[in-house]
Amino acid sequence: MKTISISAAVLAVIATPATAKDKDPVFVESAAVKDKPAVTLNPAKAYVLMRSEAQTPLYLMKVPTAEDQAAYDKMRADALAKAQEKYRKKLASYERDLAAAKAARTSTATLGDRPVEPTEANFLFTPFNQLAAVAIGPVNRFAKTGVSTYLHEMTPGTYRVYGFLGLMGNAMMGSCFCMGSVQFDAAPGVITDLGLVSKDEPTKAPSGDSSYPTPLTSNRLFVAPGADMPIDPRLASQRLVRAKFRPSGKLPNYFGLTITRIPEMPGVLRYERDRIVDLTQGQ
C-alpha cells in the first residue's frame, strides 16, 4: 500500500491550524519495496537504496520544483481565503453579540476575545517540506541478511536528508540535521544508492567551537559499501547509481527534536563554525 506524502498520523501531531486536504495536490508518493523473491520496478518512479548496520529510520524532504511551489502557493492562498471568510462571519457574530450585551448592560466577559483577522503574515499553514516527506525504515526492510537493506519507491526529484527520525506511537523521535545536511537527486527508472550507515560512534564537538550543536552519534554516514557487500541479486539487472551528495541549507526544527548537523563529508561539505562550506564546486 502506498503512502501519499506525509501520513495522517504525522499531520495529527503537527501544531498548525491549517493542513492539506485530500483534494489538494500530492507532492510525493512513496512506498517501501517489499521483500519478495522477484522485484519489478516502475520506470516512471525513482528508487532509493540504503544499507545500515542497524535498523535505521531515515527522513527525506523533497525540494520543491517550480511547479510544486506554484501548486503549494495556490493551495495556501485558497486556505487563507477560506480562513478570512470564516473570520468575517465570526467577527459579524461577535459584534452583534457585543452590541446586544452593551444594549442590555450585561457583562461582555462571556464573549471571549475579538476574532483576529488572518493575514498573509500571521496565517499558519503546513510548510511544503512537511507535505513532501518520505519516511524510510526502520521496518519494512527489503533484505535482512548481514545488514538492514531498505529499498524505497518515490516520486522523482531532489531530496534533502532531514535526519534519522521516525514516527514512534504518536510522536516523532530521533534528531534532525537542521543545522546542515546534504541533498541528492533521485531520477526515474534508477536506483540511487545512498551507501551504508555504519554503527553508531561518538561524535565529538570540535575543541573551542561553541557553535557546534548537541553531539549525537552516527558519524559514518552514507559510506560507499565495499566489495564484501555485493548488491542484492534481485537488483542485478537494474540501473544503480551512487548518490551524488551536495550541501543543503538549514531547515526549521519542525518536530521539536534534538538539533544536530550531518558530519563533515569528504568532497561534499565541511564547516567553519556554523557556516557550511561547499566542497563540490568545480566537480
N, C-alpha and C positions, 0 to 999 in steps of 0.2 A: 504494500500500500504506500502510495507516495505521500510525502508531507509537503504541503504548499506553503512556502515562505516559513515564517516563524509560527510555531504551534499555538493553538488557542490557550493551552496551559501556560505557556510563557507569557503571552499577551496579558493573561489574567494577573500576573504579578508585576506588570509594568505600570507605574503610577502616573499614567497620563489619562486625562478625561476623554480624549478622542482617539480612536484607533480605526484601522482599516476595516471595512465591511466586506461581506462575501462578494458583492458585485464590483468591488474595486479592482484595479489592475493587480495581477500576480507578477511579482518581480523575479521570484526564484522558485523553481520546482526542484525538489531533491528527494532522493531515496537511496537507502543502502542497498548495494548489490548483494543478494543472498548467497550463502554458501551452498552451491549446488554442483553436481558433477559436471555440468556444461554451462557455459556462460554465453549469452547473446547480448551484445551491446547495441545501443541505439546510435546510429551515426550522426543524428541531429543533437545529441546530448554530449556534454563534457563529463569526464570521469576523473576523480582524484583518488590516488593511491597513497596510503600512509601505513608504515610499519612501526610498531612500537614494542619495546621490551616489556611493557606492562600495558594493561588495558587503560586506554587514554581517551578522554573526550577532547575534541578539537572544535572550536567555534570559528566559523568564517563569516565574513560580511562582504557582500557584493558591492563593488564600486559602481555607482550609477552611470549608465550611458546617457547621452543627451536625451534619448527617447525616454529612458527611465525617469530622468529628472523632470521632464516636461509632464509626464503622466502623474508623477508624485505631486508636483506643484498644483496641478489641476485638482487632484484628489483632496489636497489640503485646503485649497481655495473653496471648493464645494462644501467641505465640512465647516469651514469658517462662516460661510454664508448661512448655513443651517443654524449654526450656533447663534449668529446675530439675529436671525428670525425668532428663535426661541427667546432670546434676550428681550426683544421688543415686546413680545407677549407678556413676559414676566414683569417687565417694567410697567406696562399699562395696568396690569392687575395690581401691582404694588402701589401705584399712585392712586388707583381707585380706592383701595383699602385704606390708604393713608388719609385721603380726603374724607372718607366716611368716618374714620376714627376721630379726626380733628373736629368734624361737624358734631359728633356725638360727645366730644370732650372725654373720650376714653383713652386708655393707655395705648401707645403705639409699640410697646416693647415686644408684643407677640408677633409683629410683622417681620421681625428679623432685619437683616441688613439690606440696604438698597442693592438691587442687582448690579453687577459690574459688567460693563459692555465689553464683549470680546473684540479685540483688535488684532491687527497683524502682529503687533509687538508682544501682546500678552497671551495669545492663543496657543495652548499646548496641544501638540499633535505628535503621535508616534513618529520618531525620526525614520528616515528612509533606511538607515543601517539596520534597524530592528525589524523592518518589514522585508528585508532581503538577506536573511541569515541562513546559514547551513550548519546544523549540528551533526558532527560525526562522532561515533563511539559514545561511551566506552563499550556498549553492547553492539549486537548485530555485526559481529566480525565476519569477514569474508573467509579468513583462514585462521587457524589457531595453533598450527604446528610451529614450534620454535619461537616465533614472535606473534604478536597480535597483528593481523593484517586487515586493514579497512579499505574497501573499495566503494566509492560513493558516486552516484549519478547526480548531475545537477545541470542547471541552465548554464550554457557557455558564458564566459565573461571574465572579468578581473576580480579577484577575491583578496581581501585583506585578512591576515591571521589575527583574529581578535584576542585569542587566548586559549588556554586549556581549561575549559569550563563546560558544564553541562547542567541539565535540569535534574535536581535531586528532590523528589517529593514536589513541593510547591515553590521551591526557591532555586535560583541559580547558584551553583557552588563552583569554586575554583578561583582563578585570578585572571586579570585582563592585561594585555600588553598595551595599556592605554598611553604609556609614555614613549612608545616607539615600537614599531613592528615592521613586517615585510608584507609584500603582496606579490601575486603571481597571476599569470594568465592561464585559463582553462579553456582550451579550444574544443570545438565539436569533433566527435569521432576520434578523440585522442585520450589516452590515459596519462594524466600529468602526475608524475611520481614525486611526492614530497620528500621521499627518503625515510630515514629511520630516526625515531625519537628514542634516545638511549635512556637507561635507567637514571633516576634522579641522583644528582650530585649537588653538593652545596654550592651556592653562588655567593661569592663574597663581594661586598661593595669595595670599589677602588679606594685605596688609602687617601683620606683627606677630602673625599668627594662627597659633600653633604647633599648634593643634588640627586644622588643615586636613590631610586625608590626602594621599598622594602625588599630585602634579599629573599628570593624564593629558591626553588630547586629547578632541575631540568636545564642544565647549561650546555647540553649537547643535543641540539635540535636539528632535525631535517638533515642528518648526516647521510651522505651517499652510501648505500649499502655495499659491502664488499663482495668479492667473488664467492664467498662462502654462503651468501644469501641470494640464491637464484630467484628469478621471477617465477611466480606460480605457473605451472604448465598450462593451466586453463586459459592463461592470458598470452601464451607464446605467440599466437597469430595476430595479436592486437598491436596497434601502433602505440608505443610507450615512450614518453619523452621526460627528461629530467626537468623539474620545475626551475624556471629562471626567476629567482627571487630578486625583488627590488625594495629599497626602503619605502616605508609608508609612514605618513604623518601620525600625529597623535589623535586619539579619539576620546570622547567622554566616557566616564565610568557609568554606563547605563544601569548596571545591576547592583551597584554599591559593593563591589568586590574589592579584594586586595589589589592594589595597583602595582604593576611592575613594568618591565620592558624586555623585549627579546634580547638575549645576549648578543654580543658582537659576533658577526658572521664574516669570516674572511672573504674578501672580494665583493661583499654586499654592503655592509654598514659597520661603522664604529661610532663611538660617542665622544664628544668633547663636553664634559659635564652633562647638561641635559639637552645638548644640541645633537641631532642626528647628522652624521657625516656620510654622504652617499659615496660608496666605493665602486659603483657600477658605471660611472661616467666614462665614456670612451670605449666601453666593452662592446 
